[in-house]
Amino acid sequence: MNDIAGPGFPPEELERAPGPTAVPWSSSERSPDPSVPVPVPLPGRMSNLDPRVRLLWSLLAGGPLALLGLVTVGVAAGVGAWELAAGLTCITVAAVSAAVVGARLAWTRWTWVAYEDALELRHGVVHVSSSLVPYHRIQQIDVHRGPLQRLLGVSRLVLRTAAATSDATIPGLGEVEANHLRYELLKRAGVDDAV
């Protein structure tokens, strides 16, 4: 328990902390001291992506469809084709709804597990993928945050391995969780964080 606690985390604080990750604050909040590693659910506990990534994926999948639908409905209504505008509205609502449901379903099917010697990633709705990335193969870990991701407080963790074909990505972690999972995985991989 002490090696999980790390500097600045007394074991008794972790023991009384709620939840499976046993951290004294939720992953959506910022750490009181960013230099202190937050204990992440290692080893062997299945973890889901941050729930905020559902909104991100829904926006990315449904947003362009909604915009396209609004434009086409506007054009149809502008030329007086009201039946066509009504039909396009129904199609737009159905397409956006399907995109949102698909994004939420994809979120439920995305899990990762950090074992003692490797990281396992599982995802997919129709085509299910499972990959195992041994820590000794990890050479670099990057944390990516686009504008929408920063707005929602989520990050994408990209693991670079010795073979480019075996790179892996965890697409939706909270900012604090991503930074501290990166730290823990680099430590387990024996890679010095020169950033």
N, C-alpha and C positions, 0 to 999 in steps of 0.2 A: 504494500500500500504506500510506503514512503517513496518508492521510486516513481510511482504514478503522481504523487502529490507534487513533487518538484519543489524548487525554492519558493518559499513564501506561502505554501499551502500546508498548513498543519493537518495531519491525518484526521484529527477529530472533526475538523471542519468538513472534510470530504465524507466522513461517515454519517454525519447528520444531514447532508445535502440531499434533497429529493431527486427522484428521477434516475433513469438508468445510466446517465452519463456522469453522475456524481460530481457535478460542478457547483460551486457556490452561487452561480448566477446563470441565467438562461443563455443559450448560444446566440440569441438575437440581441442581447445587450453587450455593451463593450466591457472588456475586462477592466477592473479597477486599476490595474497596472499592466499595460500592454507588453512590458518586457518579461513578465512572468508567464510561462507556458500554462495554458488552460489544459487540464487533463481531458483527453479525448477518449471516446469509448474504445480503448484498446486493452487487451487483444480479444478477438473472437466474438465481439458483440455485433449483431447486424444493425446497421444504421440506415436511416432513410435520409433523403435530401431535405433541405430546409423547406418548410411549407410555403415560404414566399416565392419559391421557384415555380409553383403552380401558376401564380399570377403572371410571372414573367413569361412562361411558356404560353399561357392563354393570350397574353397581349401580342406576342410574336406570331402566334398562329392565327388568331382571330382578327387582330388589328388590320392587316392588309386586306383581308376579305371584307371586313366591315367598310373600309374606305372605298374599295372597288364597288361594293354594293350600293353605297350612298351615291357615288358618281353615276352609276348606270341608272339607278332609280331616278335621280335628278334629271338626267338627260331624257329618259322616257317620259317623265312627267312634264318636262319643258316642251316637248313636241306634242303633248296632248294624248299620248298613248297610255291612258289610265289603267287599262287592263294589264298591259305589259308592265307598268310600274308596280302594280299590285303583285303580279307574279314574281317579278324580280325581288321585291321586298321579302316575299316568302322564301325564295331561294337564298337570299342573303342571310336571313335569320337562321335558316336551317344550316347553312355552311358555317356561320360563326359559332352556332351552338355545337356542331360536330367538332370544330376545331378546339373549342374550350373543353369539351368532354374528353377528346383525345389527349389534350395536354395534361389534364388531371389524371387520366388513366395511365399515361406514361410515367407520371410522378409516382403513382402507387407501385409501379413495377421496377423502380430504380432503387437498388440497395447496394451497400458496400460493407465489407467486413475486413477488418485489419487483424490478421493472425500474427503469430510470433515471427514468421519468416516471409510472409507475403500479404499482399492486398488483393482481395477478390472483389470484382465489380460485376453486378448482374443488372441487366436492363432489357427492355423490349416488351412490346405488347403482342404483336403477331410473330415476329422473329425475335426469339429470346437469345441474348448473348451473355456468356459468362466468361470472364477472363481473370487470370491470376497473374499478378505482377510480383515476382520475387524482389524483396528489398535490395538484394545485392546487385540487381540489374538496373536500379534507379541511378541515373546520373545527375538529373536536374529536376526540380519541381517549381513550376511557375504558378502564380496566382493571377488570374485575369478578371478584370471588372470593367465591363462596358458601361455606357451612360445609364441604361435602364437598370443594370445590375447594381450600380452604385446607388441609384435612387431607391431601390428596394432592399439594399443591404445584403446582397448575395454575391458569391464569388464562384469562379470556375477554377478548379485545381487541375493543372496539366502535369502529368508525370512523364518525363522523358527518360527512355531507357537506352541501353546499348544498341538495340535494334530499332530502327525507326518504325517498323511495322508493329511493334508491341507497345507503343506509347499508349497512355490511358488518360482519361479525363473523368473527373467527378464534377458534373456541371452545376450543382446547386448547393453550396454550403454557405452558412452564415459567415460574415467577414472574419469574426474572431475565430470561429471554428476552423475556417480554411487556413488562416495564418498559423494556428497552433497545430493543426494536423500536418501541415507542411513541415513545421519544425520537428515534430515527432517522427515523421517518415524519413526526413533527411538524417536524423540521429540514428534511426534503425538501419538506414542504408549505409551509414558510415561516410556520408558526403558532407564536406565542410560547407556551411552556408556563407559564401563570400559576398553576399549582397549587402 
